[in-house]
Every structure is written in structure tokens, then in C-alpha cells.
Amino acid sequence: MRLVQFELNNGERRVGLVDGDRVHEVQGAGSVRELALAAIKAGHSLARQVDGLGLGQHHDYRQVLDEGRILPPLDHPDPAHMLVTGTGLTHLGSAATRDKMHQQSGKEAELTDSMRIFQWGLAGGKPAVGEEGVQPEWFYKGDGSIVVRPGGDFAVPPFAEDAGEEPELGGLYVIGHDRRPYRLGFALGNEFSDHVMERKNYLYLAHSKLRNCAYGPELRVGELPEHLAGTSRIRRNGEVLWEKEFLSGEANMCHSFDNLEFHHFKYAQFLHPGDVHIHFFGTATLSFADGIKAQPGDHFEISLKEFGEPLVNGIAQAEPVFAVGSVGKL
């Protein structure tokens, strides 16, 4: 089952079930979050909740996409109650680029902290059932205000040194009334980052992640195949500037999804009932590693057949934000 959230021409929200080139409205559903909370309260699955409500009017999926009416497949009416986070060095090919990025001149023979964490993941990132695995690298991206809808533009701040894509999967979660996290499914993600800033010093990783991101357009409900192979592209002036395969799924990862989720949701402050979490699971494929520098006007396209329509986003220059004032200047 694949679900989307979208707007009607009058701005009203709907949840849709994707069926080929059509999107069928889920009757009585204004948001995936509401659907999920109702399913949790009833003690059954999201898919069963959708089936129980039934389907109504259908829409042309391509038209809804082209008109920019597709929303992220999970959100919260109050962006402050939506947490966007992620993990790095989780995929089998992810360490080489990061290790090279963080090596210091004249110290190539030394083991970087990035490589140490990667090796820890190889050794203990997929624990047996009932055991606790090694914790991954973890980062914070922002609240719901940093999320860009599918088809929208990432805003590049004036102080940014790079505007680089990160094609990966995201887990989509709602915290139930019982303070437990419930994974609704997965979505394609573009965990947009500043790799030039990060390369200066790995301690700048936290700064480099404070950028827009996108996920969707579809929520894939249920489990995933062990092996997934997609394509990441950058288009400039309508032509493909760069293209590369990216791999995901647990067969291509040094951590299990269960382990990554445990080490995120083990923190009590992340378990507020009704809150939404978007958690990116990492990537091993970056255009930055091939010397590509994306720029305003370019478009990212991330596709994976198991997730339906590709995730497409552009790049635009953002306006400067106001400097911090002080009480004495009010």
C-alpha cells in the first residue's frame, strides 16, 4: 500500500491511496497522522484503518503532481511537534567518502573518527533479537518547518557553502497515546546538506545538517525488501548533469532498521503522544564525491521503483534572516 497527502483545488487536504495513475481519496481522512492515531487507538494496522474507511473520488495522479498539490506523506499541524533527525555511516559504501572528507593533510594513515564509527557499525550494528547493538552517528535537522513538499525548492541560505543532495530512505513515525513510537512505513528522502562545510571539520557536521529536506511523495506502508537499488540524478537546464545508482535496504547496510530506531527512540524526550518523527537512515551516494556542485536552478530527482513516483526538488537562493536582537534594543 502506498499513500499520499494532497490538496484539492480549493486547498482542502485529503489522504489518497495510489493506484497506478490514479489517487483515490480515503473517505473521511484529512491527514495520515489522524489515520495513524485512530489505527493505534483501535489496535490495528494503518492498512486496515484505510480499508475500513473505504475509498471515494479519484484524481489524476500526474495532474496533482504537476500542479504542486502533493504534500509530504506525513506531517503535523504544528511544525514544532515534528522532529526531523537522521543517522550517518549506516550503509556499506558510506565510509569511504566520509573518511576521505575528514582526513587531515599529512595524516592519511590515521584512522578517522568517521571510520571508527563505521567499523563499530560493521561489528555490532545488527544485533540478535533481544540484544542491544552499537549506537550509530545521530544528527538533528530541525522541526517540521524545514520540510519542503515534493516538487518544491530547497532554500539555500546566504552563508551556505554547498547545496548537496543525499538520496536515502526515511522512516515515518507517530508517537501513540501510550508513548510508544509506531512506524507507519518508509518514504524516499533527500536529506539536503552542506558537504563543503562538513569537510572543513567533522565537528561542523551539526551545522551542515541544518538545512531543508524533503521526503515522499509516497508513504510505502509495511516492510521493505532486503535489497533496494534506486537512481539519484541532478538536472540542469533540463539535461542530466549527473546520475548514479544508490543502494539501500538492510542487505546494503551495516545497521539494522531496528537498531537505528532503538537508538533514536530510547530517549524519553522523543516520546510525546501525538508527535511526528521523520528519521533519515543514511546514504552511500553523493554527487559531491564526484566533484559536482549543484546550484540554484538545478533539480534533484531521486527514484526507486518500489516507492512509485520519484522525489523531485529544485534549489533556490534564500533571503538572509534577521540578526538576533537584545532586550535593551527593543
N, C-alpha and C positions, 0 to 999 in steps of 0.2 A: 504493500500500500504506500502511495506517495501523496502527500498533502501539501497544499499551498494556502497562503493567505493572500487575499487580493481585495481591491476596491472596485465597487461599481462606479458607473459614470457619475453618480450623484455623491460619491465619497463614502458611502456606507461600506462597512467591512463584511467580508464573507470568508468562510473556510471552504476550500474546494478540494475534491478528490480528482486526481489526474487520471484520465482515461484516454490515452493516445493524444489526439489533437484537440480533445475537449477537456474542460474542467467542470465538474458537476458540483453545484452547491450542496454542502452538508446542511440539512434543514435545521434551522434554529441555532446555528453556530456562528458566533461573531468573532471568535478567536480560538486558536489551537490551545492556548493556555486554559481557557474556560472548559474546553472539551476534556483536557487532561485532568484538571482538578475534579471534574464530575466523574471521570472514569476511576480516579484514585478513591474518591469517596464511595463509589459503588463497589469497589474491589474487583474491577475487571480491566481489561486492556483498552488502550486507545482505539485499536481497530474495532473492538466490539462496541465501543461507545459510538463510533461513526456508523457502524452497521445498524445499531439500534435507532438512530435518528433518521436514517434514510437519506436519500438524495433528491434534490429538487432540480431547478432550472440549470441548464448547461450553457457554457460560454466557449467561444473560440479561444483556445489557449494562446495561440500565436498572436492574436489581436490584443489580448490582455497584456502579454509580454511587451509587444511593440509599443503599446500606449503607456508603458511605465506604471501600470496599475498593480503589479505584483509586489507584495510586501515581503519582508523576511518571514520565514515559515514559523517562527516563534518569537514573540516579543512580550512586553509588559506595558500596560497603560501608563505606568510611572517609571521612566527610564532609570531612576535611582534604585529601583528594586530589581534590576537586571545586571548581572555581573558577567563580564567577558574576560576570560582568562585563557591560558594555554600552557603547553609543555613543549620543550625542545629536546633535541638529541634523542628522539624516540624511534627513529627509523634507521634501518641498517646502513643506508648510504649517507646519513646526515652528518656524521662526524668529520669526514674529510674536509669539507668546505669550512666548517666552523673551526676546525683545528688550524687550518692554514690561515684563516682570518685572524686568529688570536695569538699566533706565534709572534714573538718579538724578534727584531733583527738580531742576528748572531746567536739566537737561542733555539734554532730549529730542532736540535736534538732533544730538547727538553719536552717532557710530556705536559701539555697544557691542561688547565682545569676542565676545558670542554671535553678533551679526550678521556680524562679520568672519569667524568660523569658518564660518558658514553660506555666505557668499559664496565663500570658498575652496572649499567643497564643490561649489558650483554650477560653479565654473570647472574644478576638477580632481579631482572625486570619482569620475568614471567614465573612467579611463584606457583607452587602447587596449591590446589584448593584448600582453603583454611589457613594458609601461611601468608605472612606479610612480606612483600617484595621491597626492593630498594626504591627510595623515592626519586622521582625524576627532577630535572630542572623545571621550575614553575615560574610563570610571569603573569602580571596583571596588565590588561589592555585598557580597561575603562568600564563605564557603565553603559546602559543602553543608548546613550546619546551619541556614541561613536559609531554606531552601526549604520551602514549605508544600504539602502534597499537594492536588490538585484537591478542592474541597469543604470544605477546612479553613479555619480563621480566621487572618487576619494579626494578629499580636500588636503592638499599638501601645504603645511604651514610654512611661513617665510623662513624659519630657522632650519628647515629640513635640509639634509644633505643627500638624500636618496628617496626614491619612491618605488620601492620594490615589492613585487608580488610574492606571496607564499601560498602555493596551492596545497590544500590539505583537507582533511575531514574534521568536522566539528560535531561534538556530542551536544544534544539539546535536552535540557532537563527542567523539570518543575519540582519545587520542594512541596511535598504534601502537607496536609494538616497534621500529620504525625511526625513532622520534622525530618522525614526521610527524603532523599533525592530519588526521583524517578526519571530514568532515561526514556524519552519519547521516541528517539531514533537518532539518525545522523543526517548531516547535510554537507554538501560541498562548501568549502570555505576558502576565502582569500584573506589570509592574516597579514595584511599590508604592513610593512615595516621599513625602517631606515637602516640599511645594512652598512652604509658608509660610517654612520655614527657608531654602530656597534663594533666595527672593525678597529676603531681607534683604541678601544679598551673594552674587554668583556664586561666590565662594571657599568658600561653605558648601555648594556642590553635593556635595562629597565626603561631608560629614556627612549630607546629605539622602538619600543613596542607601543608607545602612547600615540597611536595613530588610528585612523578609521579602519574598519574591516567590513567584510560582507560575508553572507552565507546564504545558501539556497540555490535556485529559487524553490527547491522542493525538499520537504522533510521525508526521508525514507524511514518508514516505521518498521521496527524489527531488527533482527540481527544482520550481520554483513558476511559476504564471502571472505574466506581467509586471504585471498589474493585479489587485489584490485589494481588495474592499470588505466590511468587516465592521461589526458594531454593538457599541458599548460601552454598558452600562446600569448604573444603580445602583437597587436596590430597597430600599425602606424599609417595613417592616410589610406586606410582600407586594405593595406597589404600586410602579410605576415612578416614581422620583423624578426621574431624568434619563436621557436616551437620545440618542446621537449616532452618526453613521456615522464610521468611521475607515478610512483608505486605507493600503495598503501594497503591496509588490511594487516591483520596480525602476522601473516606469513612474512611480511616485509618490515616488521617492527621488532625492536629489542625489548619493548614493554608490552604487556597485555592491556587491553582497554580496562579490564577490572582493576589492575594495579594503578593505572593512571587516575581512574575515578576514585579509588580508595584514598590516594594521597592528596586529592583535592577536597573531597567531602569529609575528611577526618577532622576538619576544623569546624568547631561549633558555630562560629560567626557566619558560616555559609549555609546555615540550615534554617533560615527564616521561612515559615509557611507562606506559600504563595509566590515566593521569589522565583525568578527565571535565571538559569545559568547557561551560557554558551561557552564550551570548553574546546579549544583547538588542540588537536593531537599531534601536530608537528609535520614536517616535510623533509624531503631529502633533495628537492629540486628547486633551484633558484636561477633566474636569468642573470642575476648579479654575479654568480660564479663564472658565467661565460662572458663577462665584460660588458653586459648590456646595461644601459642607463635609460630607464623609462622616463618619460617627460609628459607634461600636460598636453592633452590631445590624444595620447595613446589609449588603447583599450586592452584590458586583460580579459582572457577567455579561458575558463577552467571547465573541462568537460570530463565526464566519467559516465559511460552508458548506463550503469546501474542506478544512476541518480537522475535520469531524464534529461531535461534541458540544461545547457551549460550555464555557469555563473559568469556574467559579463559585467564589467565595471570600467568606467573611464577614470581619468585623472584631471583634476582642475586645481588651480592655484587658490589657496585660501587667503583671506584678508588677515592682517595682523590682529591679535587680540589686545585688549587694553591692559596696560601695566597695572600692577597692584597698587591701590591707594592706601592711605592710612587714615585713622580716625581724626588725626589733627588737621587733615586736609579737607574734611567734609564741610 
